[in-house]
């Protein structure tokens, strides 16, 4: 019962936080009491980070708008795009995670996962100008590191090569590092502690378990299909 109550309060606060970081006309009075209820003596530290969360999220919003010719306004992205909702939730949950409230952060991120089909672990490190198009099926693991101006399309996995080590792997780097200006197209999979070099483009459905040099192009070759 206690955990269910925490979940209800967390999700109510998350919705207010997304409103706040997405709209500069909303003041702290709208959510401060809710934040203090779930974060306690860490509330001031979290509240102090909200202006930076808002600033970085604006870069994500700009990247989504600039990169999608189907977006006819910023408002439609904020209100209707699953990629924006997933990124906004991540930006908030990541700061909660860093404060040590790992369960609350996971409640936030899994709520976004259930609503959008996009699974971003709150422990991942994602820089500014992050772009998710469509988004369904994207998975970003806990120790992933993502640079600036990175674009991910639906079905992309940034995962661990193996989790058979279980709890022995806790705290170890086991997910990819994606450098600046990388584009990864639909259903590509990048596994393990590898580095995808700056400016690289990874084509759809590629499976990668090794690092790439900067400005690489990775794609499937000589794929055949038949129509009968």
SVG drawing of the C-alpha trace seen along z (x, -y; Angstrom):
<svg xmlns="http://www.w3.org/2000/svg" viewBox="-2 -34 40 50">
<polyline fill="none" stroke="black" stroke-width="0.4" points="0.0,0.0 2.8,-2.4 4.6,-1.8 1.3,-2.4 0.9,-5.7 4.4,-6.7 3.7,-5.8 0.5,-7.9 2.2,-10.9 5.3,-10.5 3.2,-10.5 1.1,-13.4 4.3,-15.4 5.9,-14.3 3.0,-15.6 3.3,-19.0 7.1,-19.0 6.7,-18.3 4.2,-21.2 6.6,-23.5 9.8,-22.8 7.7,-23.0 6.1,-26.4 8.0,-29.4 4.8,-31.1 4.2,-28.4 5.7,-29.3 7.2,-27.2 4.0,-27.6 2.3,-25.2 4.5,-22.3 6.7,-23.1 4.6,-21.4 4.4,-18.2 8.1,-18.1 8.8,-18.5 6.4,-15.7 8.3,-13.2 11.9,-14.5 12.0,-15.7 15.2,-17.3 16.6,-17.0 13.9,-19.2 15.8,-22.5 18.7,-20.8 16.3,-19.5 14.4,-22.7 17.7,-24.5 18.3,-22.3 14.9,-23.0 16.1,-26.1 18.9,-24.0 16.4,-21.1 14.2,-23.7 17.1,-25.2 18.3,-21.8 14.8,-20.7 14.4,-23.8 17.4,-22.6 15.7,-19.2 12.5,-20.9 14.4,-23.0 16.1,-19.9 12.8,-18.1 11.2,-21.0 14.2,-21.6 14.5,-18.0 10.9,-17.1 9.1,-18.8 5.9,-17.3 6.0,-19.5 4.0,-22.6 4.5,-24.2 6.4,-23.8 3.0,-23.3 2.2,-20.2 5.5,-18.7 5.0,-19.4 1.4,-18.2 1.5,-15.3 5.0,-13.9 5.9,-10.8 9.6,-11.6 9.2,-14.9 7.3,-13.3 10.0,-10.6 12.9,-13.1 11.2,-15.5 10.5,-12.7 14.1,-11.5 15.5,-15.0 13.5,-15.2 14.0,-11.5 17.8,-11.8 18.2,-14.6 16.0,-12.6 18.2,-9.6 21.4,-11.5 20.0,-12.6 19.6,-9.0 15.9,-8.5 16.3,-5.6 12.9,-4.1 11.1,-7.4 13.2,-8.0 12.3,-4.5 8.6,-5.0 8.9,-8.2 10.8,-6.5 8.7,-3.4 5.5,-5.5 6.9,-7.3 7.9,-3.9 4.3,-2.6 2.9,-5.7 5.3,-6.2 7.0,-2.8 10.4,-4.6 12.5,-3.1 15.2,-5.5 16.9,-4.5 17.2,-7.5 20.8,-6.7 21.8,-7.3 23.8,-10.4 22.3,-12.4 23.6,-15.8 21.7,-18.7 19.8,-18.8 18.6,-15.2 16.2,-14.0 13.9,-11.0 11.7,-10.5 8.6,-8.3 10.4,-6.5 8.4,-3.2 10.7,-0.5 13.8,-2.6 15.8,-1.3 18.6,-3.3 20.5,-1.4 21.6,-2.7 25.3,-3.4 24.8,-4.8 26.4,-8.1 24.9,-10.2 26.5,-13.4 25.0,-16.5 22.8,-16.6 22.2,-12.8 19.2,-11.5 17.6,-8.1 14.7,-6.6 12.2,-4.0 13.4,-0.6 17.0,-1.6 18.6,0.3 21.6,-1.0 22.1,2.1 24.4,4.3 26.2,7.1 25.3,9.6 23.7,9.4 24.6,12.9 27.0,11.4 23.9,10.1 24.6,8.0 28.3,8.3 28.0,5.9 26.4,3.2 28.1,-0.1 30.2,1.0 30.1,-0.6 28.2,1.8 26.3,-0.3 27.5,-2.3 28.9,-5.8 27.4,-7.8 29.5,-10.9 28.2,-14.2 26.3,-14.4 25.5,-10.7 22.4,-9.5 21.1,-6.0 18.2,-4.8 15.3,-2.4 15.8,0.9 19.6,0.6 21.2,2.3 24.4,1.2 25.6,3.4 28.3,3.2 30.8,0.6 31.7,-0.6 32.1,-4.1 30.3,-5.3 32.5,-8.1 31.4,-11.7 29.5,-12.3 28.8,-8.6 25.6,-7.4 24.3,-4.0 21.8,-2.5 18.6,-0.7 18.6,2.8 22.4,2.8 23.8,4.9 27.0,3.5 29.2,4.8 32.4,2.8 33.4,-0.8 33.4,-3.0 35.8,-5.7 34.5,-9.3 32.4,-10.0 31.8,-6.4 28.8,-5.1 27.6,-1.7 25.0,0.2 23.9,3.6 25.4,4.7 24.0,7.0 20.7,7.6 18.3,9.5 14.6,9.9 12.1,11.6 8.5,11.0 6.4,13.9"/>
</svg>
